[in-house]
Amino acid sequence: MNILRSLISVCLLVPVIASAQLLEDPRLHALVMQGIDHTLSQEYPAAERTFQSMIETAPQHPAGYLYLAGMLQAKNTDHGGLFDEKRYDSLLNIVELRAKPLLAVPSTSAHGYFYIGSAEAFRSYTRSENGSIASSVYFGLSAGNSLEKCLETDPTFTEAKNILGAFYYWRSKLAWIPFVPDKSEEGIRLIQESYSHPYEKHLASHNLMVIFTEEKRYADAERYGLAMLKEYPENRLFLWNMMGVYEKWGKKKEWIDHVRRLLTSTMEASVTNRYTEAVCRIKLAQHALANNDRTAAAAELQKVVALKKYIGTTKGDLRKKISQAEDLLDTIE
């Protein structure tokens, strides 16, 4: 089940989805870059205004609607609350509606396949979050098919390589099944090829960090994370990624430093992600226990238990984290 969830969602849990090629209209290009910057800076109201401006500037173009859906998804992942699926789905419906006419024109057909594939990938993620695995897999495979058609039509279409590369990598985890090819190396290569694109750098960085951590190539994962945090030092997605890299790598000092950085950023955010708070506090408690500081450990665990009133309001399983904290407290007290 974990492999299936990675297959259909890893390329979606990202700050923003990229547009097709460099947009020819300089106004749209400037808005895309501005919106990406606002999103990665976690300035979501400003990002939403920017992508709404894209829609107002070019209402017949699918890009603005796709970017706005991506921003809503990024905001939800960061804040960890309930998701406005109705608005999200309506934006994806418009993306597909605006993209379909592009398929009929040879010069724009690759763009059409890209936008439709991206919308299908987003739908796959939504279904996954709702527990509709069969529907998630259907839309995930459909997205992969559309993006393959995009690259068949235009092999230089960089943006499609990013999401398709992630799809290839995670699908390859099922290569033990007959007729499922192992395209993991091709997947990594495709993502790396997209890294230099101004719309794709951040998504590619995230995908490569997750994949290289899976591959135990921790130095490679760290390199992409450090580069992103140099630009956006408070970005909680990349702080989370780096926390995971260092924990699995066994670099305890760097690990606990990033746990503290993530917790501080989470508590200072406009909306506190209580699940992230719980995860960080449990890790701080475990670190304190490893250093025989039972008082500090207990203080962190008690703060986690105090989050009971938020059960049912978070994207993550807060109840499970609270139970874990209570179990640790029992060993201390």
Secondary structure, DSSP 8 states (H G I E B T S, - for coil): -HHHHHHHHTTTSSS----SSS-SSHHHHHHHHHHHHHHHTT-HHHHHHHHHHHHHH-TT-SHHHHHHHHHHHHHHHHH-----HHHHHHHHHHHHHHHHHHHTSTTTHHHHHHHHHHHHHHHHHHHHHTT-HHHHHHHHHHHHHHHHHHHHH-TT-HHHHHHHHHHHHHHGGGTTSTT----HHHHHHHHHHHTTSTTTHHHHHHHHHHHHHHTT-HHHHHHHHHHHHHH-TT-HHHHHHHHHHHHHHT-HHHHHHHHHHHHHHHHHSSS--HHHHHHHHHHHHHHHHHTT-HHHHHHHHHHHHGGGGGTTSSSS-HHHHHHHHHHHHHHH-
